């Protein structure tokens, strides 16, 4: 198995949810426009709620029901931990990186061939020269819990990473789940109503749910 997106789809349920709730939103005309908009928000330091395609099964958010942010901002780890996840500031976050670029950021033999990092299930040392480039996803011991993203398995998320890299210089995003502290007591964030309910009232900025983008 090389993928985990076997759960609830975000569309067309997202459009129905927004319309039925009278929630202000913008429908973007295509995926390229969506990527452009999200890269712009990330580049400005916004934290994004990203819900695209079918939800993941398993213990990790892999770019289908994720909170995303720029890992090049050293203060971003504290921002997401304290203001959004409501947990201790030392907690680490995972970097998502295109599989073909993983070896540029971590020192692990044949990392691009391995399956565990496809599911964010492997810890690897960040290359010393890259630790200052992605400080928000580098743990105090210089390691990270890596997620590699394949263009064959998740083309939209892979394109987002690549496009963000063209703007920021590193095709890496901080990726964490929509669950808050005490997530073992919460149901998984699968449906648009779950995602929006967690988003509402928190400083997350913008929440793309499929092509329907919530505008604050």
Rosetta blueprint (number, residue, H / E / L):
1 X L
2 X L
3 X L
4 X L
5 X L
6 X L
7 X L
8 X L
9 X E
10 X L
11 X L
12 X L
13 X H
14 X H
15 X H
16 X H
17 X H
18 X H
19 X H
20 X H
21 X H
22 X L
23 X L
24 X L
25 X E
26 X E
27 X E
28 X L
29 X L
30 X L
31 X H
32 X H
33 X H
34 X H
35 X H
36 X H
37 X H
38 X H
39 X H
40 X H
41 X H
42 X H
43 X H
44 X L
45 X L
46 X L
47 X L
48 X E
49 X E
50 X E
51 X E
52 X L
53 X L
54 X E
55 X L
56 X L
57 X L
58 X L
59 X L
60 X L
61 X L
62 X L
63 X L
64 X L
65 X E
66 X E
67 X E
68 X E
69 X E
70 X L
71 X L
72 X L
73 X L
74 X L
75 X L
76 X H
77 X H
78 X H
79 X H
80 X H
81 X H
82 X H
83 X H
84 X H
85 X L
86 X L
87 X L
88 X L
89 X L
90 X L
91 X L
92 X L
93 X L
94 X E
95 X E
96 X E
97 X E
98 X E
99 X H
100 X H
101 X H
102 X H
103 X H
104 X H
105 X H
106 X E
107 X L
108 X L
109 X L
110 X L
111 X H
112 X H
113 X H
114 X L
115 X L
116 X H
117 X H
118 X H
119 X H
120 X L
121 X L
122 X E
123 X E
124 X E
125 X E
126 X E
127 X L
128 X H
129 X H
130 X H
131 X L
132 X L
133 X L
134 X L
135 X H
136 X H
137 X H
138 X L
139 X L
140 X L
141 X L
142 X L
143 X E
144 X E
145 X E
146 X E
147 X E
148 X E
149 X E
150 X L
151 X L
152 X L
153 X L
154 X L
155 X H
156 X H
157 X H
158 X H
159 X H
160 X H
161 X H
162 X H
163 X H
164 X H
165 X H
166 X H
167 X H
168 X H
169 X L
170 X L
171 X L
172 X E
173 X E
174 X E
175 X E
176 X E
177 X E
178 X L
179 X L
180 X L
181 X L
182 X L
183 X H
184 X H
185 X H
186 X L
187 X L
188 X L
189 X L
190 X L
191 X L
192 X H
193 X H
194 X H
195 X H
196 X H
197 X H
198 X H
199 X H
200 X L
201 X L
202 X L
203 X L
204 X L
205 X L
206 X E
207 X E
208 X E
209 X E
210 X L
211 X L
212 X E
213 X E
214 X E
215 X L
216 X L
